[in-house]
Amino acid sequence: MKIEKRVNLYAFEVEYIDQREAKPRTVRGETVVLDGGRVSALERLGQSPQSWICQQYARQGFTVGAVHKGDHLTAHVDTGFLWKMAVLDVAAAKAGKAVAQLLEGGAA
């Protein structure tokens, strides 16, 4: 059985600087993607996604210069396929850890 979930995604372009960096500081850019559920929850709490993004960057020691709302898209996700991809990702992570342990043990 194929089950799909509709996911609304919102992109925000963030320009930020690292205050810990020596002057002149580099302005960096990054795209932050939020799902519709998070955007809706923030709105119910009376907070804009832009201010929430600024708070998250501030917690990491960055100063946000600007947050621009970008594209919005609706994606239809096949949950069965997503499950298979997640299982493969977990297996790959475990295999990577096992190889790292073997290499560490072999180098000693």
FITORSE-450352 format. One line per field, with one value per residue: x, y, z of N, C-alpha, C, CB in turn; residue in one letter. Coordinates in nm, 4 decimals. Glycine has a CB too. Layout:
FITORSE-450352
n.xx: X, ...
n.yy: Y, ...
n.zz: Z, ...
ca.xx: X, ...
ca.yy: Y, ...
ca.zz: Z, ...
c.xx: X, ...
c.yy: Y, ...
c.zz: Z, ...
cb.xx: X, ...
cb.yy: Y, ...
cb.zz: Z, ...
resn: A, ...
***
This chain:
FITORSE-450352
n.xx: 0.0836, 0.0567, 0.1265, 0.0927, 0.2164, 0.1387, 0.3520, 0.4209, 0.6619, 0.8756, 1.1074, 1.3740, 1.5996, 1.8971, 2.1128, 2.4107, 2.6535, 2.9533, 3.0219, 3.2465, 3.4515, 3.7436, 3.7690, 3.7800, 3.4517, 3.3042, 3.0158, 2.7835, 2.5745, 2.2767, 2.0339, 1.7369, 1.5012, 1.1692, 0.9010, 0.5458, 0.3993, 0.5621, 0.5792, 0.3100, 0.2696, 0.4428, 0.3168, 0.0769, 0.1772, 0.2354, 0.4691, 0.6969, 0.8308, 1.0747, 1.1769, 1.2083, 1.4036, 1.6174, 1.6586, 1.7484, 1.9937, 2.1270, 2.1603, 2.3689, 2.5787, 2.5853, 2.5152, 2.2333, 2.1849, 1.9875, 1.6741, 1.5178, 1.2126, 1.1726, 1.1037, 0.8031, 0.6857, 0.4901, 0.5232, 0.4790, 0.5154, 0.6223, 0.5626, 0.6432, 0.8699, 1.0281, 1.0686, 1.2251, 1.4549, 1.5381, 1.6003, 1.8160, 1.9954, 2.0438, 2.1638, 2.3932, 2.5239, 2.5803, 2.7514, 2.9602, 3.0571, 3.1448, 3.3524, 3.5249, 3.5934, 3.7281, 3.9463, 4.0674, 4.1346, 4.3067, 4.5186, 4.6461
n.yy: -0.1171, 0.2168, 0.5056, 0.8463, 1.1580, 1.4957, 1.7649, 2.0870, 2.3227, 2.5875, 2.8232, 3.0183, 3.2755, 3.3395, 3.5855, 3.6162, 3.6866, 3.5858, 3.6708, 3.6082, 3.5984, 3.7538, 4.1030, 4.2256, 4.0981, 3.8166, 3.8096, 3.5652, 3.3355, 3.1395, 2.8860, 2.8272, 2.5837, 2.5431, 2.3409, 2.3323, 2.2769, 2.3659, 2.6393, 2.7103, 2.6521, 2.8387, 3.0758, 3.0516, 3.0848, 3.3467, 3.4330, 3.5207, 3.3326, 3.4373, 3.5776, 3.3646, 3.2159, 3.3976, 3.3877, 3.1233, 3.1299, 3.3204, 3.1801, 3.0177, 3.1880, 3.3672, 3.6625, 3.7798, 3.9377, 3.9706, 3.8236, 3.6725, 3.5897, 3.3115, 3.0830, 2.8820, 2.5568, 2.2682, 1.9394, 1.6011, 1.3207, 0.9915, 0.7786, 0.5153, 0.4829, 0.6805, 0.5658, 0.3416, 0.4736, 0.5962, 0.3729, 0.2695, 0.4817, 0.4714, 0.2189, 0.2660, 0.4550, 0.2992, 0.1086, 0.2755, 0.3577, 0.1118, 0.0525, 0.2653, 0.1987, -0.0423, 0.0517, 0.2190, 0.0327, -0.1290, 0.0419, 0.0757
n.zz: 0.0000, -0.0858, 0.0808, 0.1060, 0.2251, 0.2560, 0.2551, 0.3564, 0.2764, 0.3728, 0.2716, 0.4003, 0.3572, 0.5137, 0.6377, 0.8066, 1.0689, 1.2362, 1.5530, 1.6938, 1.5209, 1.3840, 1.2962, 0.9618, 0.9525, 0.7949, 0.5971, 0.5992, 0.4197, 0.4318, 0.3786, 0.5448, 0.6098, 0.6926, 0.8071, 0.7395, 0.9735, 1.1850, 1.1239, 1.1508, 1.4249, 1.5427, 1.4654, 1.6087, 1.8611, 1.8556, 1.7372, 1.4847, 1.2080, 1.1243, 1.3504, 1.5247, 1.3918, 1.4108, 1.6898, 1.7186, 1.5829, 1.7400, 1.9769, 1.9078, 1.8879, 1.6763, 1.4818, 1.3280, 1.0235, 0.8309, 0.7396, 0.4835, 0.3397, 0.1408, -0.1182, -0.1301, -0.1088, -0.1861, -0.1038, -0.1937, -0.0145, -0.0258, 0.2200, 0.2700, 0.1059, 0.2214, 0.4737, 0.4033, 0.3105, 0.5478, 0.7052, 0.5583, 0.5928, 0.8702, 0.8843, 0.7293, 0.8885, 1.1161, 0.9998, 0.9220, 1.1735, 1.2699, 1.0911, 1.1493, 1.4141, 1.3701, 1.2221, 1.4100, 1.6048, 1.4606, 1.4089, 1.6460
ca.xx: 0.0000, 0.1343, 0.0681, 0.1657, 0.1902, 0.1651, 0.4361, 0.4430, 0.7954, 0.8995, 1.2500, 1.4125, 1.7409, 1.9499, 2.2456, 2.4566, 2.7968, 3.0021, 3.0821, 3.3743, 3.5487, 3.8157, 3.7207, 3.6431, 3.3766, 3.2423, 2.8706, 2.7552, 2.4347, 2.2324, 1.8902, 1.6719, 1.3723, 1.0767, 0.7789, 0.4233, 0.3597, 0.6409, 0.5365, 0.1778, 0.2859, 0.5021, 0.2135, -0.0148, 0.2467, 0.2562, 0.6075, 0.7195, 0.9410, 1.1987, 1.2307, 1.2502, 1.5320, 1.7175, 1.6868, 1.8274, 2.1307, 2.1856, 2.2021, 2.4944, 2.6820, 2.5839, 2.4260, 2.1628, 2.1672, 1.8594, 1.6059, 1.4256, 1.1267, 1.1957, 0.9998, 0.7154, 0.6440, 0.4204, 0.5809, 0.4066, 0.6194, 0.5839, 0.6141, 0.7118, 1.0030, 1.1002, 1.1086, 1.3379, 1.5721, 1.5817, 1.6627, 1.9473, 2.0786, 2.0845, 2.2574, 2.5188, 2.5892, 2.6353, 2.8646, 3.0688, 3.1130, 3.2162, 3.4772, 3.6101, 3.6442, 3.8266, 4.0662, 4.1319, 4.1915, 4.4157, 4.6290, 4.7090
ca.yy: 0.0000, 0.3401, 0.6130, 0.9708, 1.2692, 1.6251, 1.8459, 2.2249, 2.3669, 2.7309, 2.8537, 3.1514, 3.3051, 3.4047, 3.6457, 3.6252, 3.6973, 3.5242, 3.7769, 3.5618, 3.6114, 3.8812, 4.1981, 4.2390, 3.9730, 3.7716, 3.7886, 3.4327, 3.3128, 3.0021, 2.8664, 2.7512, 2.5347, 2.5050, 2.2765, 2.4059, 2.2559, 2.4549, 2.7766, 2.7259, 2.6552, 2.9678, 3.1786, 3.0376, 3.1371, 3.4900, 3.4583, 3.5034, 3.2408, 3.5138, 3.6043, 3.2358, 3.1845, 3.4855, 3.3336, 3.0012, 3.1696, 3.3895, 3.0768, 2.9591, 3.2914, 3.4407, 3.7773, 3.7753, 4.0679, 3.9746, 3.6979, 3.6973, 3.4754, 3.2631, 3.0046, 2.7905, 2.4483, 2.1549, 1.8146, 1.4784, 1.2268, 0.8515, 0.7433, 0.3865, 0.5096, 0.7558, 0.4677, 0.2644, 0.5605, 0.6149, 0.2475, 0.2654, 0.5835, 0.4181, 0.1095, 0.3250, 0.5163, 0.1902, 0.0514, 0.3729, 0.3502, -0.0154, 0.0669, 0.3548, 0.1234, -0.1364, 0.1269, 0.2642, -0.0856, -0.1771, 0.1373, 0.0774
ca.zz: 0.0000, -0.0952, 0.1595, 0.0883, 0.3163, 0.1957, 0.3429, 0.3114, 0.3132, 0.3571, 0.2737, 0.4468, 0.3314, 0.6342, 0.6300, 0.9454, 1.0938, 1.3592, 1.6335, 1.7478, 1.4127, 1.3837, 1.1959, 0.9123, 0.9594, 0.6707, 0.5992, 0.5429, 0.3853, 0.4493, 0.3629, 0.6512, 0.5620, 0.7992, 0.7582, 0.7692, 1.1130, 1.2712, 1.0944, 1.2118, 1.5707, 1.5782, 1.4506, 1.7222, 1.9791, 1.8368, 1.6993, 1.3417, 1.1780, 1.1149, 1.4840, 1.5800, 1.3273, 1.4737, 1.8234, 1.7056, 1.5470, 1.8555, 2.0733, 1.8610, 1.8862, 1.5510, 1.4721, 1.2005, 0.9600, 0.7596, 0.7074, 0.3727, 0.3100, 0.0060, -0.1842, -0.0582, -0.1958, -0.1265, -0.1513, -0.1599, 0.0268, -0.0125, 0.3523, 0.2616, 0.0505, 0.3235, 0.5751, 0.3488, 0.3080, 0.6862, 0.7476, 0.4930, 0.6553, 1.0005, 0.8577, 0.6830, 1.0046, 1.1980, 0.9269, 0.9307, 1.3080, 1.2811, 1.0157, 1.2262, 1.5279, 1.3185, 1.1846, 1.5339, 1.6696, 1.3773, 1.4101, 1.7785
c.xx: 0.0887, 0.0605, 0.1559, 0.1238, 0.2242, 0.2401, 0.4531, 0.5776, 0.8118, 1.0492, 1.2713, 1.5622, 1.7926, 2.0902, 2.2917, 2.6070, 2.8287, 3.0765, 3.2195, 3.4870, 3.6162, 3.7606, 3.8192, 3.5757, 3.3101, 3.0923, 2.8454, 2.6068, 2.4005, 2.0815, 1.8402, 1.5342, 1.2893, 0.9553, 0.6577, 0.3768, 0.4328, 0.5984, 0.4024, 0.1875, 0.3452, 0.3988, 0.1135, 0.0456, 0.2752, 0.3975, 0.6225, 0.8321, 1.0757, 1.2592, 1.2778, 1.3856, 1.6426, 1.7564, 1.7756, 1.9729, 2.2001, 2.2343, 2.3359, 2.6059, 2.6888, 2.4887, 2.3646, 2.1445, 2.0324, 1.8062, 1.5018, 1.3444, 1.1465, 1.0760, 0.9208, 0.6807, 0.5756, 0.4765, 0.4915, 0.5122, 0.5596, 0.6456, 0.6851, 0.8538, 1.0889, 1.1507, 1.2300, 1.4658, 1.6275, 1.6525, 1.8023, 2.0439, 2.1305, 2.1878, 2.3939, 2.5950, 2.6519, 2.7574, 2.9844, 3.1360, 3.1947, 3.3504, 3.5742, 3.6715, 3.7501, 3.9568, 4.1403, 4.2002, 4.3124, 4.5376, 4.7048, 4.8195
c.yy: 0.1242, 0.4508, 0.7366, 1.0726, 1.3972, 1.7103, 1.9836, 2.2707, 2.5151, 2.7562, 2.9977, 3.1670, 3.3888, 3.4576, 3.6688, 3.6419, 3.6284, 3.6318, 3.7374, 3.5769, 3.7487, 3.9713, 4.2050, 4.1021, 3.9431, 3.7551, 3.6566, 3.4215, 3.1661, 2.9971, 2.7789, 2.7122, 2.4886, 2.4383, 2.3558, 2.3919, 2.3486, 2.5998, 2.8044, 2.7367, 2.7881, 3.0793, 3.1725, 3.0903, 3.2865, 3.5264, 3.4355, 3.4025, 3.3133, 3.5399, 3.4751, 3.1950, 3.2686, 3.4341, 3.2098, 3.0327, 3.2373, 3.2892, 3.0151, 3.0624, 3.3713, 3.5595, 3.7768, 3.9168, 4.0801, 3.8333, 3.7314, 3.5718, 3.4383, 3.1886, 2.9197, 2.6792, 2.3398, 2.0293, 1.6990, 1.3705, 1.0873, 0.8012, 0.6080, 0.4026, 0.5837, 0.6628, 0.3884, 0.3468, 0.5812, 0.4902, 0.2351, 0.3644, 0.5351, 0.3064, 0.1632, 0.3884, 0.4099, 0.1289, 0.1450, 0.3700, 0.2223, -0.0084, 0.1566, 0.2817, 0.0229, -0.0653, 0.1752, 0.1482, -0.1379, -0.0866, 0.1327, -0.0197
c.zz: 0.0000, -0.0198, 0.1424, 0.1938, 0.2429, 0.2971, 0.2801, 0.3648, 0.2812, 0.3699, 0.3196, 0.4217, 0.4481, 0.6049, 0.7734, 0.9514, 1.2258, 1.4380, 1.6887, 1.6467, 1.4209, 1.2737, 1.0811, 0.9076, 0.8257, 0.6909, 0.5281, 0.5132, 0.3953, 0.4282, 0.4763, 0.5990, 0.6818, 0.7369, 0.8053, 0.9122, 1.2072, 1.2503, 1.1603, 1.3637, 1.6157, 1.5699, 1.5657, 1.8507, 1.9678, 1.7977, 1.5495, 1.3200, 1.1732, 1.2524, 1.5503, 1.5226, 1.3894, 1.6126, 1.8152, 1.6705, 1.6647, 1.9595, 2.0360, 1.8478, 1.7574, 1.5606, 1.3333, 1.1487, 0.8929, 0.7406, 0.6010, 0.3480, 0.1638, -0.0487, -0.0865, -0.1556, -0.1170, -0.1883, -0.1076, -0.1364, 0.0400, 0.1180, 0.3540, 0.2101, 0.1520, 0.4338, 0.5274, 0.3475, 0.4496, 0.7387, 0.6867, 0.5559, 0.7905, 0.9812, 0.8133, 0.7987, 1.0943, 1.1307, 0.9338, 1.0663, 1.3254, 1.2086, 1.0923, 1.3462, 1.4844, 1.2842, 1.3080, 1.6039, 1.5930, 1.3824, 1.5422, 1.7927
cb.xx: -0.0955, 0.1580, 0.0550, 0.1428, 0.2725, 0.0331, 0.5748, 0.3278, 0.9023, 0.8191, 1.3132, 1.3773, 1.7605, 1.9523, 2.2447, 2.4145, 2.8427, 3.0949, 2.9893, 3.3634, 3.4803, 3.9680, 3.6997, 3.6417, 3.2713, 3.3055, 2.7914, 2.8001, 2.4046, 2.2714, 1.8566, 1.6622, 1.3911, 1.0344, 0.7702, 0.3150, 0.3846, 0.7924, 0.5274, 0.0876, 0.3751, 0.6209, 0.1405, -0.0540, 0.3771, 0.2203, 0.7050, 0.7533, 0.9156, 1.1737, 1.1249, 1.1445, 1.5249, 1.6634, 1.5558, 1.7663, 2.1296, 2.0831, 2.0963, 2.4726, 2.8138, 2.5437, 2.5014, 2.0262, 2.2764, 1.8745, 1.5392, 1.5017, 0.9763, 1.3166, 1.0608, 0.5859, 0.7621, 0.2661, 0.7257, 0.3042, 0.6847, 0.6314, 0.5010, 0.6345, 0.9925, 1.0101, 0.9917, 1.3060, 1.5367, 1.4619, 1.5752, 1.9335, 1.9999, 1.9610, 2.2001, 2.4921, 2.4884, 2.5286, 2.8267, 3.0171, 3.0011, 3.1308, 3.4499, 3.5300, 3.5302, 3.7720, 4.0296, 4.0295, 4.0859, 4.3691, 4.5773, 4.6100
cb.yy: -0.0006, 0.3803, 0.5727, 1.0271, 1.2563, 1.6946, 1.7781, 2.3207, 2.2836, 2.8142, 2.8311, 3.1724, 3.3805, 3.3057, 3.7804, 3.5011, 3.8463, 3.4002, 3.8136, 3.4164, 3.5918, 3.8585, 4.3384, 4.3048, 3.9792, 3.6392, 3.9084, 3.3196, 3.3642, 2.9476, 2.8031, 2.8344, 2.4188, 2.6284, 2.1290, 2.3613, 2.1128, 2.4389, 2.8001, 2.6084, 2.5390, 2.9994, 3.1624, 2.8926, 3.0619, 3.5623, 3.3675, 3.6391, 3.1699, 3.6457, 3.6736, 3.1270, 3.2094, 3.6299, 3.2994, 2.9098, 3.2639, 3.4857, 2.9673, 2.8906, 3.2294, 3.3487, 3.9115, 3.7039, 4.0924, 4.0452, 3.6313, 3.7401, 3.5071, 3.1746, 2.9165, 2.8630, 2.3914, 2.1642, 1.7961, 1.4363, 1.2713, 0.7651, 0.7422, 0.2909, 0.5912, 0.8650, 0.3720, 0.2156, 0.6962, 0.6492, 0.1263, 0.2944, 0.7142, 0.3652, 0.0153, 0.4295, 0.6004, 0.0815, 0.0238, 0.5121, 0.3567, -0.1304, 0.1249, 0.4772, 0.0519, -0.2089, 0.2459, 0.3297, -0.1956, -0.1909, 0.2786, 0.0507
cb.zz: 0.1211, -0.2445, 0.3104, -0.0526, 0.4495, 0.1500, 0.3672, 0.3592, 0.2403, 0.4629, 0.1342, 0.5994, 0.1936, 0.7554, 0.5465, 1.0244, 1.0961, 1.3292, 1.7482, 1.7913, 1.2743, 1.3641, 1.2576, 0.7723, 1.0711, 0.6226, 0.5302, 0.6398, 0.2453, 0.5901, 0.2252, 0.7862, 0.4592, 0.8844, 0.8068, 0.6787, 1.1538, 1.2431, 0.9416, 1.1737, 1.6176, 1.4865, 1.3163, 1.7405, 2.0004, 1.9609, 1.7795, 1.2740, 1.0450, 1.0434, 1.5719, 1.5507, 1.1738, 1.4841, 1.8961, 1.5991, 1.4250, 1.9188, 2.0826, 1.7280, 1.9108, 1.4349, 1.5003, 1.2145, 0.8591, 0.6226, 0.8362, 0.2438, 0.3404, 0.0027, -0.2898, -0.0031, -0.2709, -0.1474, -0.0980, -0.2745, 0.1603, -0.1371, 0.4525, 0.1718, -0.0801, 0.3830, 0.6075, 0.2067, 0.2439, 0.7760, 0.7069, 0.3437, 0.6719, 1.0794, 0.7503, 0.5738, 1.0849, 1.2230, 0.7801, 0.9023, 1.4130, 1.2242, 0.8745, 1.2733, 1.5994, 1.1956, 1.0954, 1.6280, 1.6819, 1.2356, 1.3845, 1.8827
resn: M, K, I, E, K, R, V, N, L, Y, A, F, E, V, E, Y, I, D, Q, R, E, A, K, P, R, T, V, R, G, E, T, V, V, L, D, G, G, R, V, S, A, L, E, R, L, G, Q, S, P, Q, S, W, I, C, Q, Q, Y, A, R, Q, G, F, T, V, G, A, V, H, K, G, D, H, L, T, A, H, V, D, T, G, F, L, W, K, M, A, V, L, D, V, A, A, A, K, A, G, K, A, V, A, Q, L, L, E, G, G, A, A
***
